[in-house]
């Protein structure tokens, strides 16, 4: 992956500890860590939804359906990438923030550097 991301490799020594400390630094409410799943499938499946019980007119402004879609689409939207990215073998940390940020959320916490090895 050097040709894509550069010569310096950043290794987070303990992802859970790093995520916990980073969450505190940025004021996150919570976080999840998961390996990215690589698939070209455009369909998210869930054994918790039986869509057959809804008629087409139910899909317009139905709060129950909206909640079902949110609960089942969160994982695919955050942790699924097309198969062409499989060589990345990505572990992703996602933070739940108290507010949406319209631009990049910048912060400074140099103590996090103690949890990272930089290899060349």
C-alpha positions in Angstrom: 0.0 0.0 0.0 3.1 2.3 0.0 2.4 3.5 -3.6 -1.1 4.5 -2.5 -0.6 6.0 0.9 3.1 6.9 1.1 6.3 5.4 2.7 5.5 6.0 6.3 3.4 3.3 8.0 1.4 4.4 11.1 0.7 1.5 13.6 -1.8 2.1 16.4 -0.6 -0.1 19.2 -3.9 -0.7 20.9 -6.9 0.4 18.9 -9.4 0.2 21.8 -7.3 2.3 24.1 -6.5 4.7 21.3 -10.2 5.1 20.4 -11.1 5.6 24.1 -8.5 8.4 24.5 -9.4 10.0 21.1 -13.1 9.9 22.0 -12.3 11.9 25.2 -10.2 14.4 23.3 -12.9 15.1 20.7 -15.9 15.0 23.0 -17.4 11.9 21.4 -20.4 10.3 23.0 -19.4 6.8 21.9 -17.4 4.9 19.3 -17.4 1.5 17.6 -14.5 -0.4 16.0 -15.0 -2.9 13.3 -13.1 -4.5 10.4 -14.3 -3.2 7.1 -16.2 -5.8 5.0 -15.3 -5.8 1.3 -18.2 -6.6 -1.1 -19.6 -5.4 -4.3 -23.1 -6.2 -3.2 -25.4 -3.1 -3.1 -27.9 -4.8 -0.8 -27.8 -4.8 2.9 -29.5 -7.9 4.4 -31.0 -8.1 7.9 -32.7 -11.0 9.6 -34.5 -8.5 11.8 -36.6 -6.9 9.0 -39.5 -8.6 7.2 -40.3 -6.1 4.6 -43.2 -8.2 3.3 -45.4 -6.9 6.1 -45.3 -3.4 4.5 -47.3 -2.2 1.5 -45.7 0.3 -1.0 -47.8 3.1 0.5 -46.3 2.4 3.9 -42.9 3.6 2.7 -44.0 7.2 2.6 -43.5 9.0 6.0 -43.7 5.8 8.1 -41.6 6.3 11.2 -41.3 2.5 11.9 -39.8 1.9 8.4 -37.4 4.9 8.8 -36.2 3.5 12.1 -35.7 0.0 10.6 -33.8 1.5 7.7 -31.6 3.5 10.0 -30.9 0.5 12.3 -30.0 -1.8 9.4 -28.2 0.7 7.1 -25.8 2.1 9.7 -23.3 -0.8 9.5 -23.2 -1.1 5.7 -22.8 2.7 5.3 -19.9 2.9 7.8 -18.1 -0.5 7.5 -18.6 -1.8 3.9 -16.4 -0.9 0.9 -16.2 -2.3 -2.7 -14.0 -5.4 -3.2 -11.4 -3.4 -5.1 -10.3 -1.9 -1.7 -9.7 -5.3 -0.1 -5.9 -5.0 0.0 -6.4 -2.1 2.5 -7.5 -4.6 5.2 -9.0 -1.7 7.1 -10.0 -1.5 10.7 -12.3 1.5 11.1 -13.1 3.5 14.2 -16.4 5.5 14.0 -17.2 8.1 16.6 -20.7 9.3 17.6 -20.6 13.0 18.1 -23.0 15.2 20.0 -23.5 17.4 16.9 -22.9 17.2 13.1 -19.8 19.0 12.0 -20.1 20.8 8.6 -16.4 20.9 8.1 -13.3 19.0 9.4 -13.3 18.8 13.2 -9.7 19.8 14.3 -8.3 19.1 17.7 -4.8 18.8 19.3 -3.8 16.1 21.7 -0.1 15.1 21.4 -0.5 12.4 24.1 -2.2 10.2 21.4 1.2 10.1 19.6 2.5 7.8 22.5 0.1 5.1 21.2 1.4 5.2 17.6 4.5 3.8 16.0 5.7 5.4 12.8 7.6 2.9 10.6 9.5 3.6 7.3 
